[in-house]
Amino acid sequence: MAAKDKRTTEQVLQHHLQALMAQDLEAIVDDYADNAVLITAAGISRGKSGVRDTYKAVLGMVAPETQANMKIVSQQIADDYALMLWTELPLVTFGADSFHIQNGKIVMQAAAVEMKT
């Protein structure tokens, strides 16, 4: 079993946030299982290629200085499951992500975002 397979849910989330803040697309994608499902209001992405396409679009919409304003409002973890509430002002007034993590990889993420209009 590889070292990444031994990561806890909290460790996976911490790495995921670090990769997001660094806008490191490949590090973001590496946190996902090969058969991952990512559910957003825009649709459902499957597998690493779908996750890559989704995050490539997301990173293209968010300036690094805006991403630096990301604040975790609440994070709840129950074994392989997690819920993260966050803001990224002034662009995102509310964000919620739920995760299912197995063997050190994200197998499912559902995300909802309210953006300032």
WOBEL-V444220 format. One record per backbone hydrogen bond with DSSP energy under -0.5 kcal/mol. CO is the residue of the C=O (numbers start at 1). NH is the residue of the N-H. E is the energy in kcal/mol with one decimal. If there is no record, write none. Layout:
co & nh & e
CO & NH & E
CO & NH & E
//
This chain:
co & nh & e
2 & 5 & -0.9
2 & 6 & -0.6
3 & 6 & -1.2
4 & 7 & -1.1
8 & 12 & -2.5
9 & 13 & -2.4
10 & 14 & -2.4
11 & 15 & -2.4
12 & 16 & -2.6
13 & 17 & -2.5
14 & 18 & -2.2
15 & 19 & -2.7
16 & 20 & -2.2
17 & 21 & -2.7
18 & 22 & -1.9
19 & 23 & -0.5
19 & 24 & -2.4
20 & 23 & -1.1
23 & 25 & -1.1
24 & 28 & -2.2
25 & 29 & -2.6
26 & 30 & -2.0
27 & 31 & -0.7
28 & 31 & -1.4
29 & 32 & -1.9
31 & 106 & -3.1
33 & 36 & -1.8
34 & 48 & -0.7
36 & 47 & -3.1
37 & 39 & -0.5
37 & 109 & -2.2
38 & 40 & -0.5
38 & 45 & -3.0
39 & 111 & -2.9
40 & 43 & -1.2
43 & 40 & -2.6
45 & 38 & -2.7
46 & 50 & -1.3
47 & 51 & -2.3
48 & 52 & -2.8
49 & 53 & -2.3
50 & 54 & -2.3
51 & 55 & -2.8
52 & 56 & -2.4
53 & 57 & -1.8
54 & 58 & -2.4
55 & 59 & -3.0
56 & 60 & -1.4
57 & 61 & -0.9
58 & 61 & -1.0
58 & 62 & -1.0
61 & 63 & -0.6
63 & 66 & -0.8
63 & 67 & -2.4
64 & 68 & -1.7
66 & 69 & -1.7
67 & 70 & -1.9
69 & 89 & -0.6
71 & 73 & -0.6
71 & 87 & -2.1
74 & 85 & -2.9
76 & 83 & -2.5
78 & 81 & -2.0
80 & 101 & -3.3
81 & 78 & -2.7
82 & 99 & -2.7
83 & 76 & -2.8
84 & 97 & -2.5
85 & 73 & -2.4
85 & 74 & -1.7
86 & 95 & -2.3
87 & 71 & -2.5
88 & 91 & -1.0
88 & 92 & -2.5
91 & 93 & -0.6
91 & 116 & -3.0
92 & 88 & -2.6
94 & 114 & -3.3
95 & 86 & -2.5
96 & 112 & -2.7
97 & 84 & -3.0
98 & 110 & -2.3
99 & 82 & -1.9
100 & 107 & -2.9
100 & 108 & -1.5
102 & 105 & -1.7
105 & 102 & -2.4
105 & 107 & -0.6
106 & 33 & -2.7
107 & 37 & -1.7
108 & 100 & -2.5
109 & 39 & -3.3
110 & 98 & -2.7
112 & 96 & -2.8
113 & 115 & -0.6
114 & 93 & -2.0
114 & 94 & -1.4
//
